[in-house]
Amino acid sequence: MTPLVRSTSARLAVSVALAFLVGFALLGGGVYLAVSALIAGDARQVVSADGAGLAELYHHGGADALAAELRARIAHPNDADAVYALFDPGGATIVGAPARLPPRHDKSRAGAGERWLEFQMPSADGGGRVVAWMQQLPDGSVLMAGLKMRSADRFLAVMQRTALAALLVAALLGSLVGFSTARWVSRRLSGLDHAAGRVAAGELGLRASTDGSDDAFDRVSLRFNTMLDRIEDLLEGVRHATDHIAHDLRTPLTRLRNRLELLRDRDHGGGEASASDLDAAIAETDQLLQSFSALLRLARIEAQAPCNDQPSVDLGAVARDALELYVPIGAERDIAMRDAIAATPMRVRGDADQLFQLVINLLDNAVKFSGAGSEVVLALSADAGADEIRLEIADRGPGIAPADRIRVQDRFVRLEAHRGTPGTGLGLSLVRAIVLHHRGSIELADNAPGLRVGVRLPGA
C-alpha cells in the first residue's frame, strides 16, 4: 500500500469527494425519474382523453365517421405531435401511421379491450418515441391515439447533459471540500503532534493548545494535557522521593555505620559489644527496612488505576477492626479511643487491605502525637445527599499549622517539632495515595486543639 493510500487525510478527502458524488447522483437520479414519470403521466392523460373522445365518436357515428375524423385531424393537425391510426383486424393500417399495428411491448391494460403502448415511430413517418392508447372496436378494428414525446425527450436530454455537467462540478467541488477538510484535520492534529514530539524530547512542561470549542480535537488536547499533568506529577514525586531518600535515609544509615564501627572497634580492642548497642543497630536497620517497605507499597498503590469495579467493602467493619487493634496501645499511653461509627453498614468499592492500612496510619499518627489523658475519636457517617462515606479521626495533639497541611502529605516530610518522634514520614503520603486510588478526597483541619483528618469516599 502506497503512503498516499495509507494516509488518513487522503482517505478522508476521497471519502468526502465520493460522498458528494454519491449524494448528487442519488439526488439527480431521483429528480430525473420523478420528472420523467410526471411527463409520462401528463402525456397519458392527454392521450387518454383524446382517445376516449374518438371512441365515443365511433359509438355514435360508426367506423366511417371515425375514419373521416381521423383523416381530418391528420390533414389539419391541431398538435404536430399527435398520432392517430385505425387498423383493420389483420393489423394493416386503414388510416394514419404507422403502416402496421405495433407489437405489444406493453402488456398493461387500462380497461376492457384497452392497453398502452410505447414504441418507436418509423423514420418514414417522422420517427420519435410515441406513447399510444389502443382500443379494440366492436368490428375488430383497433383505434390508436398517441403522442410523440419529442419535446419531452429533448427536455430530458437537456436534463441529462446538465446533470452530467453538474456531476463534474460536484466531483471538483467534492475533491476541493475533501482536500480542505483533510488539510483542516491535519492542521488541527499537527499542534498535538508537535507538542507530543517536544514533550518526548524532554519539555515536560509543554502543553497542547486548545481553542475552547469543546469539539473532538479540543477534548483530545485536554485529555492529552491531563495525561501530561499526571505524568509530570508522578515524575515530580519520583524526584522528591529521590531527594528525600538521599536526605532522610542518609542520617539513619550514618548512625548505623557509626554503631557498626563502634562494635568492630570494641571487638578488636578486646571489649564486648553491649546489648544496647546491638539493639540500637537492629532498630536502625528495622527503621530502614520499614521505610523501604513503605516506599514500595506507596509506589505500587500509585501505579494502580482508580478502582471502579472492585468488590464492595463495609468500611464500618474495617474501621472497627482497626480501632480495636489500637485500643490497647492507647490504653498504655492513657489515651481514650472513642468510637463514633454509625450502626448501619457503609459500603465503598475498593481494596479492604488498603482501606485497613488507611485507617491504621491515621490512628497511628493520632495516638503518636496525642498527649496522656487525651482522646482520639474515630467517626464514620454516610452523606446520603452526596452519596459519600465520610471517615474522620480527631485527636487532641499539637495539630498542624494551615500552611503545612498540604506539605505534610508529601513523601518523607516531617515537621521540625516531630523530628524526634519515631516514624518514616510516609504515613500521610500512603494515606493520600490510597484515598486517590479509591477516587476520594482528604482534608486536614483544626480540631481546636489538635488535628482532624477527614476522608471522603464514594459510596457503593
C-alpha positions as CSV (number, residue, x, y, z in Angstrom):
1,M,0.0,0.0,0.0
2,T,1.5,3.4,-1.0
3,P,1.9,6.1,1.6
4,L,-0.7,8.2,-0.1
5,V,-3.3,5.4,0.2
6,R,-2.3,4.8,3.8
7,S,-2.7,8.5,4.6
8,T,-5.8,9.1,6.7
9,S,-6.0,12.6,5.3
10,A,-6.0,11.3,1.7
11,R,-8.7,8.7,2.6
12,L,-10.7,11.4,4.3
13,A,-10.5,13.6,1.2
14,V,-11.5,10.7,-1.1
15,S,-14.4,9.8,1.3
16,V,-15.8,13.3,1.2
17,A,-15.5,13.6,-2.6
18,L,-17.2,10.2,-3.0
19,A,-19.9,11.3,-0.6
20,F,-20.5,14.4,-2.7
21,L,-20.7,12.3,-5.9
22,V,-23.0,9.6,-4.5
23,G,-25.3,12.1,-2.9
24,F,-25.5,14.2,-6.1
25,A,-26.0,11.1,-8.2
26,L,-28.9,9.9,-6.0
27,L,-30.4,13.3,-5.9
28,G,-30.1,13.8,-9.7
29,G,-31.3,10.3,-10.5
30,G,-34.3,10.8,-8.2
31,V,-35.2,14.1,-9.8
32,Y,-34.8,12.7,-13.3
33,L,-37.1,9.7,-12.6
34,A,-39.6,12.0,-10.9
35,V,-39.7,14.4,-13.9
36,S,-39.9,11.5,-16.4
37,A,-42.8,10.0,-14.5
38,L,-44.6,13.3,-14.3
39,I,-44.2,14.0,-18.1
40,A,-45.3,10.5,-18.9
41,G,-48.3,10.8,-16.7
42,D,-49.3,14.1,-18.3
43,A,-48.9,12.6,-21.8
44,R,-51.1,9.6,-20.9
45,Q,-53.8,11.9,-19.5
46,V,-53.9,13.9,-22.8
47,V,-53.8,10.8,-25.0
48,S,-56.4,9.0,-22.9
49,A,-58.8,11.9,-23.1
50,D,-58.3,12.2,-26.9
51,G,-58.7,8.5,-27.4
52,A,-61.9,8.4,-25.3
53,G,-63.4,11.2,-27.5
54,L,-62.6,9.2,-30.7
55,A,-64.1,6.1,-29.2
56,E,-67.3,8.0,-28.3
57,L,-67.4,9.3,-31.9
58,Y,-67.2,5.7,-33.2
59,H,-70.1,4.5,-31.0
60,H,-72.3,7.3,-32.3
61,G,-71.3,7.7,-35.9
62,G,-69.7,4.3,-36.8
63,A,-66.5,3.4,-38.5
64,D,-66.9,5.8,-41.4
65,A,-67.4,8.8,-39.2
66,L,-64.3,7.7,-37.1
67,A,-62.2,7.3,-40.3
68,A,-63.3,10.7,-41.6
69,E,-62.4,12.4,-38.3
70,L,-59.0,10.7,-38.2
71,R,-58.2,11.9,-41.8
72,A,-59.3,15.4,-41.0
73,R,-57.1,15.5,-37.9
74,I,-54.1,14.1,-39.8
75,A,-54.6,16.5,-42.7
76,H,-55.0,19.5,-40.4
77,P,-53.4,18.7,-37.0
78,N,-54.0,20.9,-34.0
79,D,-50.9,19.3,-32.4
80,A,-48.0,18.4,-34.6
81,D,-47.0,15.6,-32.2
82,A,-50.4,13.9,-32.2
83,V,-50.5,10.5,-33.7
84,Y,-53.7,8.7,-35.0
85,A,-54.3,5.4,-36.7
86,L,-57.0,2.9,-37.4
87,F,-56.0,-0.7,-38.1
88,D,-58.1,-3.5,-39.5
89,P,-58.5,-6.8,-37.7
90,G,-55.4,-8.1,-39.5
91,G,-53.2,-5.3,-38.3
92,A,-53.0,-3.4,-41.5
93,T,-53.4,0.4,-41.4
94,I,-56.7,1.8,-42.6
95,V,-56.0,5.4,-41.7
96,G,-52.9,7.1,-40.3
97,A,-49.4,5.8,-39.5
98,P,-47.5,3.5,-38.8
99,A,-48.2,1.1,-41.7
100,R,-48.6,-1.9,-39.3
101,L,-50.0,-2.3,-35.8
102,P,-47.0,-2.1,-33.4
103,P,-46.1,-5.2,-31.4
104,R,-47.5,-5.4,-27.9
105,H,-44.4,-4.4,-25.9
106,D,-46.5,-3.0,-23.1
107,K,-48.9,-5.6,-21.6
108,S,-50.5,-3.2,-19.1
109,R,-54.2,-2.9,-19.6
110,A,-56.3,0.3,-19.0
111,G,-59.6,-1.5,-19.1
112,A,-61.6,-4.0,-21.2
113,G,-60.1,-4.0,-24.7
114,E,-57.7,-1.2,-23.8
115,R,-53.9,-1.1,-23.5
116,W,-51.0,1.3,-23.5
117,L,-48.0,1.1,-25.9
118,E,-44.7,2.8,-26.2
119,F,-42.9,2.3,-29.5
120,Q,-40.5,4.0,-31.9
121,M,-42.2,5.6,-34.9
122,P,-40.5,4.6,-38.2
123,S,-38.3,7.2,-39.7
124,A,-40.5,7.4,-42.8
125,D,-43.3,8.6,-40.6
126,G,-41.2,11.2,-38.7
127,G,-39.6,8.9,-36.1
128,G,-39.6,9.6,-32.4
129,R,-40.9,7.8,-29.3
130,V,-44.7,7.5,-29.2
131,V,-46.9,6.9,-26.2
132,A,-50.1,5.4,-27.6
133,W,-53.5,4.4,-26.3
134,M,-55.0,1.3,-28.1
135,Q,-58.6,0.2,-28.1
136,Q,-60.2,-2.7,-30.0
137,L,-63.5,-1.6,-31.5
138,P,-66.6,-3.9,-31.8
139,D,-65.9,-4.6,-35.5
140,G,-62.4,-6.0,-34.7
141,S,-60.5,-2.9,-35.8
142,V,-58.1,-1.2,-33.5
143,L,-58.1,2.5,-32.7
144,M,-54.8,4.2,-31.8
145,A,-54.4,7.7,-30.3
146,G,-50.9,8.7,-29.4
147,L,-48.5,11.5,-28.8
148,K,-44.9,11.9,-29.9
149,M,-42.6,12.6,-27.0
150,R,-40.1,14.7,-29.0
151,S,-40.4,17.7,-26.7
152,A,-40.3,15.7,-23.6
153,D,-37.3,13.7,-24.9
154,R,-35.4,16.9,-25.8
155,F,-36.1,18.2,-22.3
156,L,-34.9,15.0,-20.7
157,A,-31.8,15.0,-22.9
158,V,-31.1,18.6,-21.7
159,M,-31.6,17.4,-18.1
160,Q,-29.1,14.6,-18.7
161,R,-26.5,16.8,-20.1
162,T,-27.0,19.4,-17.4
163,A,-26.8,16.6,-14.8
164,L,-23.5,15.3,-16.2
165,A,-22.1,18.8,-16.2
166,A,-23.3,19.3,-12.6
167,L,-21.8,15.9,-11.7
168,L,-18.4,17.1,-13.0
169,V,-18.8,20.3,-10.9
170,A,-19.8,18.2,-7.9
171,A,-16.7,16.0,-8.4
172,L,-14.4,19.0,-8.5
173,L,-16.3,20.7,-5.5
174,G,-16.2,17.4,-3.5
175,S,-12.5,17.0,-4.2
176,L,-11.9,20.6,-3.1
177,V,-14.0,20.2,0.1
178,G,-12.4,16.8,0.8
179,F,-8.9,18.3,0.4
180,S,-9.8,21.3,2.5
181,T,-11.3,19.1,5.2
182,A,-8.2,16.8,5.2
183,R,-6.0,19.9,5.5
184,W,-8.1,21.2,8.3
185,V,-7.9,17.9,10.2
186,S,-4.2,17.7,9.6
187,R,-3.7,21.2,10.8
188,R,-5.7,20.6,14.0
189,L,-3.7,17.4,14.7
190,S,-0.3,19.0,13.8
191,G,-0.4,21.1,17.0
192,L,-1.0,18.0,19.1
193,D,1.7,16.1,17.2
194,H,4.2,18.9,17.6
195,A,3.5,19.2,21.3
196,A,3.9,15.4,21.7
197,G,7.2,15.5,19.9
198,R,8.6,18.3,22.1
199,V,7.4,16.5,25.3
200,A,9.0,13.3,24.1
201,A,12.2,15.3,23.6
202,G,12.1,16.4,27.3
203,E,9.9,19.5,27.5
204,L,7.6,18.1,30.1
205,G,6.1,21.5,31.0
206,L,4.7,22.0,27.5
207,R,1.0,21.6,26.8
208,A,-1.1,21.3,23.7
209,S,-3.1,24.3,22.7
210,T,-6.9,24.4,23.0
211,D,-9.4,26.7,21.4
212,G,-12.3,26.2,23.8
213,S,-14.6,24.8,21.0
214,D,-15.1,21.6,23.0
215,D,-15.1,19.6,19.8
216,A,-13.4,16.1,19.5
217,F,-10.0,17.7,18.8
218,D,-10.3,20.1,21.7
219,R,-11.3,17.3,24.0
220,V,-8.3,15.1,22.8
221,S,-6.0,18.1,23.6
222,L,-7.5,18.4,27.1
223,R,-7.1,14.7,27.7
224,F,-3.5,14.9,26.4
225,N,-2.8,17.8,28.8
226,T,-4.4,16.0,31.7
227,M,-2.2,13.0,31.0
228,L,0.9,15.2,30.9
229,D,-0.1,16.8,34.2
230,R,-0.4,13.3,35.7
231,I,3.0,12.2,34.3
232,E,4.6,15.4,35.5
233,D,3.2,14.9,39.0
234,L,4.5,11.3,39.0
235,L,7.9,12.4,37.9
236,E,7.9,15.2,40.4
237,G,7.0,12.7,43.0
238,V,9.9,10.5,41.9
239,R,12.3,13.4,42.1
240,H,11.0,14.4,45.5
241,A,11.2,10.8,46.7
242,T,14.8,10.6,45.5
243,D,15.8,13.8,47.2
244,H,14.0,12.8,50.4
245,I,15.6,9.3,50.4
246,A,19.0,10.9,49.9
247,H,18.3,13.4,52.7
248,D,16.3,11.4,55.3
249,L,17.8,8.0,54.9
250,R,21.4,9.3,55.0
251,T,21.1,10.1,58.7
252,P,20.0,6.7,59.9
253,L,22.4,5.0,57.6
254,T,25.3,7.1,59.0
255,R,24.2,6.3,62.6
256,L,24.0,2.6,61.7
257,R,27.5,2.7,60.2
258,N,28.9,4.5,63.2
259,R,27.4,1.9,65.6
260,L,28.8,-0.9,63.5
261,E,32.3,0.7,63.5
262,L,32.0,1.1,67.3
263,L,31.1,-2.5,67.7
264,R,34.0,-3.5,65.4
265,D,36.5,-1.3,67.4
266,R,35.3,-2.8,70.6
267,D,35.7,-6.3,69.2
268,H,39.2,-5.6,68.0
269,G,40.1,-3.9,71.3
270,G,39.1,-7.0,73.3
271,G,35.9,-5.4,74.6
272,E,32.4,-6.8,74.4
273,A,29.6,-5.3,72.4
274,S,26.8,-4.3,74.7
275,A,23.3,-5.4,74.1
276,S,22.1,-1.8,73.9
277,D,24.4,-1.1,71.0
278,L,23.3,-4.2,69.2
279,D,19.6,-3.3,69.8
280,A,20.2,0.2,68.6
281,A,21.8,-1.1,65.4
282,I,18.9,-3.5,64.9
283,A,16.4,-0.8,65.5
284,E,18.1,1.4,62.9
285,T,18.0,-1.5,60.4
286,D,14.3,-2.1,61.1
287,Q,13.6,1.6,60.6
288,L,15.4,1.5,57.2
289,L,13.5,-1.7,56.2
290,Q,10.2,-0.1,57.3
291,S,10.9,2.9,55.2
292,F,11.8,0.9,52.1
293,S,8.7,-1.3,52.5
294,A,6.5,1.8,52.8
295,L,8.1,3.2,49.7
296,L,7.4,0.0,47.7
297,R,3.9,-0.1,49.0
298,L,3.3,3.5,48.1
299,A,4.8,3.0,44.6
300,R,2.5,0.0,44.0
301,I,-0.6,1.9,45.0
302,E,0.2,5.0,42.9
303,A,0.8,2.8,39.9
304,Q,-2.7,1.2,40.1
305,A,-5.6,2.5,38.2
306,P,-8.5,4.0,40.1
307,C,-10.8,1.3,41.5
308,N,-14.2,1.2,39.7
309,D,-15.1,-2.4,39.5
310,Q,-13.6,-3.8,42.7
311,P,-15.8,-5.6,45.3
312,S,-17.9,-3.7,47.9
313,V,-16.4,-3.4,51.3
314,D,-18.1,-2.4,54.6
315,L,-15.9,0.5,55.7
316,G,-17.6,0.4,59.2
317,A,-16.3,-3.1,59.8
318,V,-12.8,-2.2,58.6
319,A,-12.7,0.9,60.9
320,R,-13.9,-1.1,63.9
321,D,-11.2,-3.7,63.4
322,A,-8.5,-1.0,63.2
323,L,-9.8,0.8,66.3
324,E,-10.0,-2.5,68.2
325,L,-6.3,-3.0,67.4
326,Y,-5.3,0.4,68.8
327,V,-7.4,0.4,72.0
328,P,-4.7,-1.4,74.0
329,I,-2.0,0.9,72.5
330,G,-4.0,3.9,73.5
331,A,-4.6,2.5,77.0
332,E,-0.8,2.1,77.5
333,R,-0.4,5.8,76.8
334,D,-3.5,6.8,78.8
335,I,-5.3,7.9,75.6
336,A,-9.0,7.1,75.3
337,M,-10.0,5.6,71.9
338,R,-13.7,6.6,71.2
339,D,-15.9,5.0,68.6
340,A,-18.4,7.2,66.7
341,I,-19.2,4.8,63.9
342,A,-22.8,4.6,62.7
343,A,-24.5,1.3,63.1
344,T,-25.8,0.9,59.6
345,P,-23.4,-0.7,57.0
346,M,-21.5,1.9,55.0
347,R,-20.1,0.3,51.9
348,V,-17.5,1.5,49.4
349,R,-15.8,-0.1,46.5
350,G,-12.1,-0.9,46.9
351,D,-9.4,-3.0,48.5
352,A,-10.1,-4.0,52.1
353,D,-6.4,-4.3,52.9
354,Q,-5.6,-0.8,51.6
355,L,-8.6,0.7,53.5
356,F,-7.5,-1.0,56.7
357,Q,-4.0,0.4,56.1
358,L,-5.5,3.9,55.7
359,V,-7.3,3.8,59.0
360,I,-4.3,2.2,60.8
361,N,-2.0,5.0,59.5
362,L,-4.4,7.8,60.6
363,L,-4.9,6.1,64.1
364,D,-1.2,5.6,64.5
365,N,-0.5,9.3,63.8
366,A,-3.3,10.4,66.1
367,V,-2.0,8.2,69.0
368,K,1.6,9.1,68.4
369,F,1.1,12.8,68.7
370,S,-1.6,12.9,71.4
371,G,-0.7,13.5,75.0
372,A,-1.6,11.4,78.0
373,G,-5.1,11.9,79.3
374,S,-6.5,13.0,75.9
375,E,-8.7,11.1,73.5
376,V,-8.8,10.0,69.8
377,V,-12.3,9.9,68.1
378,L,-12.9,7.8,65.0
379,A,-16.2,8.8,63.4
380,L,-17.8,7.3,60.3
381,S,-21.0,8.5,58.7
382,A,-22.8,8.5,55.3
383,D,-23.7,11.6,53.4
384,A,-26.9,10.4,51.5
385,G,-27.2,13.7,49.5
386,A,-23.7,13.4,48.0
387,D,-23.6,9.6,48.0
388,E,-20.4,9.6,50.0
389,I,-19.0,8.0,53.1
390,R,-17.1,10.3,55.5
391,L,-14.3,8.9,57.7
392,E,-13.0,11.3,60.4
393,I,-10.3,10.9,63.0
394,A,-9.8,13.7,65.5
395,D,-7.1,14.0,68.2
396,R,-6.1,16.5,70.9
397,G,-2.4,16.8,70.0
398,P,-0.4,19.8,68.8
399,G,-2.1,19.9,65.4
400,I,-0.6,21.1,62.1
401,A,-0.3,24.7,61.0
402,P,-2.6,25.5,58.0
403,A,0.5,26.4,55.9
404,D,1.9,22.8,56.4
405,R,-1.3,20.8,55.9
406,I,-0.6,20.2,52.2
407,R,3.1,19.7,52.5
408,V,3.0,17.0,55.2
409,Q,1.2,14.7,52.7
410,D,4.4,14.5,50.6
411,R,7.0,11.8,51.0
412,F,9.4,12.0,54.0
413,V,8.1,15.3,55.1
414,R,8.3,15.6,58.9
415,L,7.7,18.9,60.7
416,E,10.6,20.1,62.9
417,A,8.5,19.7,66.0
418,H,8.1,16.0,65.3
419,R,11.7,15.2,64.2
420,G,12.4,13.3,67.4
421,T,9.3,11.1,67.1
422,P,9.8,7.7,65.6
423,G,8.5,7.4,62.0
424,T,9.3,7.4,58.3
425,G,7.4,10.4,57.1
426,L,5.5,8.3,54.7
427,G,2.3,7.7,56.7
428,L,0.2,10.5,55.3
429,S,1.7,10.0,51.8
430,L,0.4,6.4,51.9
431,V,-3.0,7.6,53.1
432,R,-3.3,10.1,50.3
433,A,-2.3,7.5,47.7
434,I,-5.0,5.1,49.0
435,V,-7.6,7.8,49.0
436,L,-6.8,8.9,45.5
437,H,-6.8,5.3,44.3
438,H,-10.4,4.9,45.7
439,R,-11.5,8.2,44.0
440,G,-11.8,10.0,47.3
441,S,-10.5,13.2,48.9
442,I,-8.7,14.0,52.1
443,E,-8.8,17.2,54.2
444,L,-6.8,18.2,57.3
445,A,-8.4,20.7,59.6
446,D,-8.1,22.2,63.1
447,N,-9.7,20.4,66.0
448,A,-9.1,23.2,68.4
449,P,-6.8,21.9,69.8
450,G,-5.5,19.0,67.8
451,L,-5.9,17.7,64.2
452,R,-9.0,16.5,62.5
453,V,-8.4,14.4,59.3
454,G,-11.4,13.9,57.1
455,V,-11.6,11.4,54.3
456,R,-14.5,11.2,51.8
457,L,-15.0,8.1,49.7
458,P,-17.7,7.4,47.1
459,G,-20.4,5.1,48.4
460,A,-21.0,1.8,46.7
